[in-house]
Amino acid sequence: TALPISYVLPQFLGVLSPQNDLWAKVQINFMNYADPSDGCSCPRTGIIGTKFLFPQLSTGLGRTDVGLQFIEQIQEPSWGHMMYNPYEPATAVWELWNGDTEGPGMNSRNHHMFSSVAWWIRAELGGVKPTSTFNNVHEIYVARAPGLSYVNSAEYIVSSGRVSYSWERRGGIHCRTVPENQSPSNPTLPKHADLVIGCGS
């Protein structure tokens, strides 16, 4: 079985495109990896593969729901296993997937090894995604993942202040809100009240 990164990285870097004859086969193999016969829909990636796995699922394949399966998984290897294993429930991200059973060498319980998923949670599930920064002006795309209701608010700290976003369902209507805010780095900017920036079915 090929390593997950062998499916993810060529797509993410644009080496493999939909015009390539191998594209369809790679998609099938990748989704078989994401939903394997052993029932563990687990990342099974290292530090590099994890970084590219989730963005590719969302922006490349439109399968944010599969990324959510990885997040919710409690079998090893997964973040859920770190938090909910019966031996040593984590309070921070581990250096190793199997930190609870591995020896003490190079086995930190507070490590950035698999923390890149935090960006994906905020950007894709939470709906706050920075797209560019120029001269301290930040352009940020705001939209939650379609069809998912796992996260209803997100926050992002930039050099000029705090960006917050939340949404709620009112009957059959979704409403997106920017909360009251004050830039901590520029207190001369006026505060604004909660602002509904859009509602739609």
C-alpha positions as CSV (number, residue, x, y, z in Angstrom):
1,T,0.0,0.0,0.0
2,A,1.4,3.4,-1.0
3,L,2.0,6.0,1.7
4,P,-0.8,8.7,2.0
5,I,1.7,11.4,1.1
6,S,2.3,9.8,-2.3
7,Y,-1.4,10.6,-3.1
8,V,-1.6,14.0,-1.5
9,L,1.6,15.8,-2.4
10,P,1.5,15.4,-6.2
11,Q,-2.0,16.8,-6.2
12,F,-1.3,19.6,-3.8
13,L,1.9,20.7,-5.8
14,G,0.1,20.5,-9.1
15,V,2.3,17.8,-10.4
16,L,-0.8,15.6,-11.0
17,S,-3.7,17.4,-12.6
18,P,-7.2,16.3,-13.7
19,Q,-5.9,16.2,-17.2
20,N,-3.4,13.4,-16.3
21,D,-4.4,9.8,-17.0
22,L,-3.5,8.8,-13.5
23,W,-5.7,11.4,-11.8
24,A,-8.8,9.2,-11.5
25,K,-6.8,6.2,-10.2
26,V,-5.1,8.4,-7.6
27,Q,-8.5,9.8,-6.4
28,I,-9.9,6.3,-6.0
29,N,-6.8,5.1,-4.1
30,F,-6.8,8.2,-1.9
31,M,-10.4,7.8,-0.9
32,N,-9.9,4.1,-0.3
33,Y,-7.1,5.1,2.1
34,A,-9.5,7.6,3.7
35,D,-12.1,4.9,4.3
36,P,-10.1,1.7,4.7
37,S,-11.3,-1.8,5.2
38,D,-9.9,-2.0,8.7
39,G,-12.4,0.7,9.8
40,C,-9.8,3.2,11.1
41,S,-10.3,6.4,9.1
42,C,-7.0,7.7,10.5
43,P,-4.5,10.2,9.1
44,R,-1.5,7.7,9.0
45,T,0.7,10.6,8.0
46,G,3.9,12.2,9.3
47,I,4.7,15.9,9.8
48,I,4.8,16.7,6.1
49,G,1.9,14.6,5.0
50,T,-0.4,15.9,7.7
51,K,0.3,19.5,6.7
52,F,-0.9,18.9,3.1
53,L,-3.5,16.2,3.7
54,F,-6.3,18.4,5.1
55,P,-6.0,21.3,2.6
56,Q,-6.0,18.8,-0.3
57,L,-9.1,17.1,1.1
58,S,-11.0,20.4,1.3
59,T,-9.8,22.6,-1.6
60,G,-8.6,19.8,-3.9
61,L,-11.3,17.2,-3.5
62,G,-14.2,19.1,-1.8
63,R,-14.2,16.4,1.0
64,T,-14.0,18.4,4.2
65,D,-16.3,15.8,5.6
66,V,-13.5,13.2,5.3
67,G,-11.1,15.5,7.1
68,L,-13.7,15.8,9.9
69,Q,-13.7,12.0,10.1
70,F,-10.0,12.1,10.7
71,I,-10.4,14.7,13.4
72,E,-13.1,12.7,15.2
73,Q,-11.4,9.3,15.1
74,I,-10.3,8.0,18.4
75,Q,-8.3,5.0,17.2
76,E,-4.5,5.3,16.9
77,P,-3.1,7.2,15.0
78,S,-5.3,10.3,15.6
79,W,-5.7,13.4,17.7
80,G,-8.7,11.7,19.3
81,H,-6.5,8.9,20.5
82,M,-4.2,11.4,22.1
83,M,-7.1,13.0,24.0
84,Y,-9.2,9.9,24.8
85,N,-6.9,7.0,25.3
86,P,-7.4,5.3,28.7
87,Y,-3.7,5.5,29.8
88,E,-2.6,9.1,29.4
89,P,-5.3,11.5,28.0
90,A,-3.5,14.4,26.4
91,T,-3.9,18.1,27.2
92,A,-1.7,19.2,24.3
93,V,-0.6,17.7,20.9
94,W,1.9,14.9,21.1
95,E,5.1,14.5,19.2
96,L,4.2,10.9,18.3
97,W,0.8,9.3,17.4
98,N,1.6,6.5,19.9
99,G,3.1,8.6,22.6
100,D,1.3,6.6,25.3
101,T,3.0,3.3,24.4
102,E,6.3,4.5,22.9
103,G,9.5,4.8,25.0
104,P,10.6,8.1,26.7
105,G,13.2,9.1,24.0
106,M,12.0,11.9,21.6
107,N,8.4,11.6,22.8
108,S,7.2,15.0,23.9
109,R,3.6,15.5,25.2
110,N,3.6,19.2,24.0
111,H,4.9,19.4,20.5
112,H,4.1,21.1,17.2
113,M,4.6,17.8,15.2
114,F,0.9,17.4,14.2
115,S,-0.4,20.9,15.1
116,S,-0.8,22.0,11.4
117,V,-4.3,20.7,11.6
118,A,-5.2,23.7,13.7
119,W,-5.0,26.0,10.6
120,W,-7.4,23.7,8.8
121,I,-9.9,23.6,11.7
122,R,-10.0,27.4,11.8
123,A,-10.0,28.0,8.1
124,E,-12.2,25.2,6.8
125,L,-14.5,24.2,9.7
126,G,-14.5,27.6,11.4
127,G,-14.7,29.6,8.2
128,V,-11.9,32.2,8.7
129,K,-9.3,32.0,6.0
130,P,-6.6,34.7,5.5
131,T,-5.8,35.0,1.8
132,S,-3.2,37.8,1.6
133,T,-1.4,40.5,3.6
134,F,0.1,43.7,2.2
135,N,1.3,46.8,4.2
136,N,-0.5,45.5,7.3
137,V,-3.8,45.2,5.4
138,H,-5.2,41.8,5.7
139,E,-7.6,40.2,3.2
140,I,-9.6,37.4,4.8
141,Y,-12.1,35.0,3.3
142,V,-15.0,34.2,5.6
143,A,-17.3,31.3,4.9
144,R,-18.0,28.1,6.8
145,A,-17.6,24.7,5.2
146,P,-20.8,23.8,3.3
147,G,-23.0,21.1,4.8
148,L,-21.0,21.0,8.1
149,S,-22.2,22.4,11.4
150,Y,-19.4,21.2,13.6
151,V,-17.9,24.6,14.4
152,N,-20.1,27.7,14.7
153,S,-17.4,30.3,15.5
154,A,-13.8,31.1,14.8
155,E,-11.2,33.7,15.7
156,Y,-8.0,34.8,14.0
157,I,-5.4,37.2,15.5
158,V,-3.6,39.4,13.0
159,S,-1.1,42.2,13.6
160,S,-3.8,44.9,13.3
161,G,-6.4,43.2,15.5
162,R,-8.7,40.3,16.0
163,V,-11.0,38.8,13.4
164,S,-14.0,36.9,14.8
165,Y,-16.8,35.1,12.9
166,S,-19.8,33.1,14.0
167,W,-22.9,31.7,12.5
168,E,-26.2,30.4,13.7
169,R,-29.3,28.7,12.3
170,R,-32.6,30.5,12.6
171,G,-35.2,28.0,11.4
172,G,-34.1,27.3,7.9
173,I,-31.9,30.3,7.7
174,H,-28.1,30.6,8.3
175,C,-26.9,34.0,9.6
176,R,-23.3,35.1,9.7
177,T,-22.1,37.6,12.3
178,V,-19.0,39.7,12.9
179,P,-19.0,40.4,16.7
180,E,-18.3,43.7,18.4
181,N,-14.6,44.3,18.0
182,Q,-11.8,46.7,18.9
183,S,-8.4,46.5,17.4
184,P,-5.9,46.1,20.3
185,S,-3.0,47.5,18.2
186,N,-5.0,50.6,17.1
187,P,-7.4,51.9,19.8
188,T,-8.3,54.9,17.8
189,L,-10.4,52.7,15.4
190,P,-14.1,52.9,16.3
191,K,-15.8,49.8,17.8
192,H,-18.8,48.5,16.1
193,A,-21.8,46.6,17.3
194,D,-22.6,43.0,16.2
195,L,-23.1,43.1,12.5
196,V,-25.1,40.5,10.6
197,I,-23.2,40.3,7.3
198,G,-25.5,37.9,5.5
199,C,-28.3,35.4,5.8
200,G,-29.2,32.6,3.5
201,S,-31.1,29.4,3.4
